[in-house]
Amino acid sequence: MCIYRIPLKQSIAVSRSKCTACNNILKPWDLIPVLSYIFLKGKCRYCGEKISIKYPIVELVTAIQFIVIYQIYGISFEFVAIAFLTSLMNVVFVIDLVHLIIPNKIVLVGIIGGVLVQIYHFIYGYKVYFSEFKYNGILAVGIITFIMILIFVIGYLIYKGDGALGMGDVKIFIPIALFLGWELTLLAFWFAIVIIGIFSLLLLVLKKVNRKSTIPFGPFIAIGVFISSILGQAIINIFIKKY
């Protein structure tokens, strides 16, 4: 719903879900994740129009991610926080992939969620994926914002106005930093850079893109954030023990 409505600037809070072809209001049993798509054979119950495969794919991927997060964090506040951030990044993934934008509304919701996470951990202590430093989230925002703006400015100057990063890429790291702290945020950024580098090189070799082609960074940020969320602390611990 968020992926479809936010780019169109439609409400996600008050209006009922409806078929995009015939505008019939969908019943609750038409909206069961994955199962409704299977039972309806991928078509609208009312007009027979095909339902986009992206809906069950997003639902299934999100369900798998939640299971993985649960295996790491169990039923805890950390599970809720990472599950929320993962859901937010899934929305970023698809919207940026399709529309080449990261809407401010997503960033704002993420910042609100991140501030609540910081308040909780400031009161009850930092656990699992947070360092002991109480102002870790605030420090993370400062560090990653500085790095992202620096990259944005350098890219803007090099490419004469068409920067390597968009401002949406810069802004989305603010809520990420509030959720993950500076260590895991930098690790997520590193993963995003490495993965998009490999992916871009592969596309260049296959001649699917050229050096001037636009490749959205949002999907790779989302992948980097998820990897860092579930494996980041283990990677950091290995690095600390080694050095």
C-alpha positions in Angstrom: 0.0 0.0 0.0 2.7 2.4 1.0 4.8 1.6 -2.1 1.8 2.3 -4.4 0.3 5.3 -2.7 3.2 7.4 -1.4 4.6 8.3 -4.8 1.1 9.3 -5.9 0.7 11.4 -2.8 -2.4 9.4 -1.7 -3.4 8.9 1.9 -2.3 5.7 3.6 -4.3 6.2 6.7 -8.0 6.9 5.9 -8.9 5.5 2.4 -9.8 1.9 1.9 -7.7 -0.4 -0.4 -9.3 -0.8 -3.8 -8.6 -2.3 -7.2 -6.5 0.1 -9.3 -8.4 -1.0 -12.4 -12.1 -1.1 -11.5 -11.9 0.9 -8.2 -14.0 -1.6 -6.3 -13.3 -1.6 -2.5 -11.4 -4.7 -1.5 -12.7 -6.9 1.3 -10.4 -8.0 4.2 -10.1 -11.5 2.7 -8.8 -9.9 -0.5 -5.9 -8.4 1.5 -4.3 -11.5 3.2 -0.6 -11.3 2.4 0.5 -13.8 -0.3 -2.5 -16.1 0.3 -5.1 -13.8 -1.3 -2.9 -13.5 -4.4 -2.8 -17.3 -4.6 -6.5 -17.9 -3.9 -7.5 -15.2 -6.4 -5.0 -16.6 -9.0 -3.4 -13.3 -9.4 -6.5 -11.5 -10.6 -9.0 -9.0 -9.1 -12.1 -10.7 -7.8 -14.4 -8.1 -9.4 -13.0 -7.2 -12.8 -10.5 -10.0 -13.5 -7.6 -7.6 -14.0 -4.2 -9.1 -13.2 -2.7 -8.1 -9.9 1.0 -7.1 -10.0 3.4 -9.8 -8.9 5.3 -7.2 -6.9 2.6 -7.4 -4.1 3.1 -11.0 -3.1 6.9 -10.7 -3.7 7.2 -7.8 -1.2 4.9 -9.6 1.3 6.9 -12.8 1.1 10.3 -11.2 1.3 9.2 -9.1 4.3 7.8 -12.2 6.0 11.2 -14.0 5.5 13.1 -11.0 6.8 10.9 -10.9 9.9 11.7 -14.6 10.6 15.4 -13.9 10.2 15.2 -10.9 12.5 13.3 -13.0 15.1 16.1 -15.6 15.0 18.6 -12.9 15.9 16.7 -10.8 18.4 13.8 -13.0 19.6 10.7 -11.2 21.0 12.2 -8.0 22.2 12.2 -4.2 21.7 15.1 -4.7 19.3 13.0 -7.0 17.2 10.3 -4.4 16.9 12.8 -1.6 16.0 14.7 -3.6 13.4 11.4 -5.0 11.9 10.1 -1.4 11.6 13.3 -0.2 10.0 13.3 -3.2 7.6 9.7 -2.5 6.5 10.6 1.2 5.9 13.6 0.2 3.8 11.6 -2.2 1.8 9.3 0.7 0.8 12.4 2.7 -0.1 13.8 -0.2 -2.1 10.8 -0.4 -4.5 9.9 3.2 -4.7 13.4 4.3 -5.6 13.8 1.4 -8.0 10.6 2.3 -9.9 10.4 6.1 -9.4 14.0 7.1 -8.7 12.9 9.0 -5.6 12.9 8.6 -1.8 9.9 10.7 -0.6 10.4 13.0 2.3 7.3 11.4 4.0 9.3 8.1 4.4 12.3 10.0 5.8 10.1 11.8 8.3 8.3 8.6 9.5 11.7 7.0 9.9 13.1 9.9 11.9 10.1 9.8 14.2 10.6 6.1 14.7 14.3 6.6 15.2 13.8 9.3 17.8 11.4 7.0 19.8 14.0 4.2 19.6 16.7 6.6 20.9 14.4 7.7 23.8 13.7 4.1 24.8 17.4 3.1 24.8 18.4 6.3 26.6 16.0 5.4 29.4 16.4 1.6 29.5 20.0 1.2 28.3 21.6 0.2 25.0 21.3 -3.5 24.2 22.2 -6.0 21.5 23.1 -3.9 18.5 23.8 -0.6 20.2 27.1 0.4 21.8 27.2 1.6 25.5 27.5 5.2 24.4 24.2 6.9 25.2 24.5 9.4 22.4 25.4 6.8 19.8 22.4 7.6 17.6 23.0 11.4 17.6 26.7 10.8 16.9 25.7 8.5 14.1 23.5 11.2 12.5 26.4 13.7 12.6 29.0 11.3 11.1 26.9 9.8 8.3 25.3 13.1 7.4 28.7 14.7 7.0 30.0 11.8 4.9 26.9 11.7 2.7 26.9 15.5 2.1 30.6 15.4 1.3 30.1 12.7 -1.3 27.0 14.5 -2.6 29.0 17.8 -3.1 32.0 16.1 -4.6 29.8 14.2 -7.0 27.8 17.3 -7.9 31.0 19.2 -8.7 32.6 16.3 -10.7 29.4 15.5 -12.7 28.6 19.2 -13.1 25.2 19.3 -11.4 24.2 15.7 -11.8 25.6 14.3 -8.6 26.5 10.6 -7.9 24.0 10.7 -5.0 20.5 12.3 -4.7 19.4 14.2 -1.6 17.0 11.5 -0.9 19.9 9.1 -0.4 21.5 11.6 2.0 18.3 12.1 4.0 17.4 8.5 4.4 20.6 7.8 6.3 19.3 10.1 9.1 16.7 7.7 10.4 19.0 4.7 9.6 21.6 6.3 11.9 19.1 6.8 14.7 18.1 3.2 14.6 21.5 1.6 14.2 24.1 3.9 15.7 27.3 5.0 14.0 29.1 1.6 13.8 26.3 -0.4 12.1 25.3 2.7 10.0 28.8 3.0 8.5 28.8 -0.8 8.0 25.5 -0.6 6.2 26.8 2.2 4.0 30.0 0.1 3.2 27.8 -2.8 2.2 25.6 -0.6 0.0 28.7 0.9 -1.8 30.3 -2.6 -2.4 27.1 -4.2 -3.6 26.2 -1.3 -6.0 29.8 -1.3 -7.3 29.7 -5.0 -8.1 26.2 -4.7 -9.6 27.1 -1.7 -11.7 30.3 -3.4 -13.0 28.3 -6.5 -13.9 25.8 -4.3 -15.9 28.6 -2.5 -17.6 30.3 -5.8 -18.7 26.9 -7.0 -20.0 26.4 -3.7 -21.7 23.1 -3.1 -20.0 24.1 0.4 -18.9 26.8 2.9 -19.7 28.8 5.2 -17.5 26.1 7.9 -17.7 23.2 5.6 -16.8 21.3 6.3 -13.6 21.2 3.5 -11.1 19.1 4.1 -8.0 21.1 3.8 -4.7 18.0 3.3 -2.5 17.7 -0.5 -3.1 21.3 -1.0 -2.2 21.0 1.1 0.9 18.1 -1.2 1.9 20.1 -4.3 1.3 23.1 -2.9 3.2 20.9 -1.9 6.2 19.4 -5.4 6.4 22.7 -7.1 6.3 24.2 -4.8 8.9 21.1 -5.2 11.1 21.4 -9.0 11.3 25.1 -9.6 10.9 26.7 -6.3 11.7 27.4 -6.8 15.4 29.0 -10.2 14.7 31.2 -8.7 12.0 32.2 -5.9 14.3 33.1 -8.3 17.1 35.2 -10.4 14.7 37.0 -7.3 13.5 37.7 -6.1 17.1 39.0 -9.6 18.1 41.2 -9.7 15.1 42.7 -6.2 15.5 
